[in-house]
Amino acid sequence: MARTVELEKESVVVDELISIDREPQRCECDHGDDAAYAPCGRKAKWRVTIDCVCGEGHPRRVEILCSRCMRTARQTYGREAITVRRL
């Protein structure tokens, strides 16, 4: 039996929402060129927070990455600038 949650004017079947979250997340790393964004598309395993290292005070970026792209990010930005959590 599906659980239903009633919001202000709508009701949502919770089981349908849960099934959406069970889809494997895909790596967001940009493998495209200057003309267009082309995501990596491999199965993502890591939520990576990247701190600005240029000194300009840019905000942190959060990316969903596969293991290969996470390794590349660590080499590019240095281990001190990256926080990694498993999905």
TIMIBA-328653 format. One record per residue (C-alpha): residue number from 1; residue in one letter; chain; x, y, z. Coordinates in steps of 0.02 Angstrom, whole numbers. Example, Ala and Ser with C-alpha at 12.3 -4.5 7.8 and 13.67 -1.06 7.14 Angstrom:
% TIMIBA-328653
SITE  pos  code  unit      px      py      pz
SITE    1     A     A     615    -225     390
SITE    2     S     A     684     -53     357
***
This chain:
% TIMIBA-328653
SITE  pos  code  unit      px      py      pz
SITE    1     M     A       0       0       0
SITE    2     A     A      72     168     -50
SITE    3     R     A      93     301      81
SITE    4     T     A      18     469      37
SITE    5     V     A      72     637     107
SITE    6     E     A     -47     782      90
SITE    7     L     A      27     951      56
SITE    8     E     A     -71    1114      56
SITE    9     K     A    -172    1081    -102
SITE   10     E     A     -96     922    -171
SITE   11     S     A     -62     746    -115
SITE   12     V     A      97     656    -162
SITE   13     V     A     125     468    -163
SITE   14     V     A     287     450     -65
SITE   15     D     A     335     283    -143
SITE   16     E     A     345     368    -313
SITE   17     L     A     467     498    -245
SITE   18     I     A     576     364    -167
SITE   19     S     A     590     270    -332
SITE   20     I     A     655     427    -416
SITE   21     D     A     798     438    -290
SITE   22     R     A     850     258    -321
SITE   23     E     A     911     296    -496
SITE   24     P     A    1102     297    -504
SITE   25     Q     A    1173     472    -507
SITE   26     R     A    1287     515    -651
SITE   27     C     A    1453     608    -647
SITE   28     E     A    1434     795    -683
SITE   29     C     A    1616     826    -732
SITE   30     D     A    1627     929    -892
SITE   31     H     A    1717     834   -1031
SITE   32     G     A    1663     955   -1167
SITE   33     D     A    1754    1096   -1251
SITE   34     D     A    1729    1285   -1241
SITE   35     A     A    1577    1275   -1356
SITE   36     A     A    1469    1154   -1257
SITE   37     Y     A    1451    1064   -1091
SITE   38     A     A    1472     874   -1105
SITE   39     P     A    1449     780    -941
SITE   40     C     A    1556     627    -905
SITE   41     G     A    1404     515    -877
SITE   42     R     A    1490     376    -778
SITE   43     K     A    1407     314    -619
SITE   44     A     A    1443     443    -482
SITE   45     K     A    1507     385    -313
SITE   46     W     A    1566     546    -231
SITE   47     R     A    1498     715    -177
SITE   48     V     A    1648     831    -191
SITE   49     T     A    1660    1006    -117
SITE   50     I     A    1797    1111    -197
SITE   51     D     A    1864    1266    -110
SITE   52     C     A    1931    1413    -210
SITE   53     V     A    2121    1410    -218
SITE   54     C     A    2150    1563    -326
SITE   55     G     A    2136    1688    -184
SITE   56     E     A    1988    1781    -260
SITE   57     G     A    1867    1713    -128
SITE   58     H     A    1752    1620    -249
SITE   59     P     A    1614    1518    -167
SITE   60     R     A    1633    1331    -142
SITE   61     R     A    1576    1217    -283
SITE   62     V     A    1488    1053    -252
SITE   63     E     A    1500     921    -387
SITE   64     I     A    1440     741    -404
SITE   65     L     A    1587     643    -476
SITE   66     C     A    1642     467    -524
SITE   67     S     A    1803     400    -448
SITE   68     R     A    1908     442    -601
SITE   69     C     A    1852     624    -608
SITE   70     M     A    1871     641    -418
SITE   71     R     A    2053     583    -432
SITE   72     T     A    2083     710    -571
SITE   73     A     A    2006     849    -465
SITE   74     R     A    2120     804    -319
SITE   75     Q     A    2272     816    -432
SITE   76     T     A    2213     980    -507
SITE   77     Y     A    2160    1073    -349
SITE   78     G     A    2264     984    -216
SITE   79     R     A    2201     877     -72
SITE   80     E     A    2182    1026      46
SITE   81     A     A    2052    1111     -64
SITE   82     I     A    1938     959     -83
SITE   83     T     A    1816     876      36
SITE   84     V     A    1749     708     -22
SITE   85     R     A    1595     613      41
SITE   86     R     A    1525     450     -26
SITE   87     L     A    1351     457    -102
***
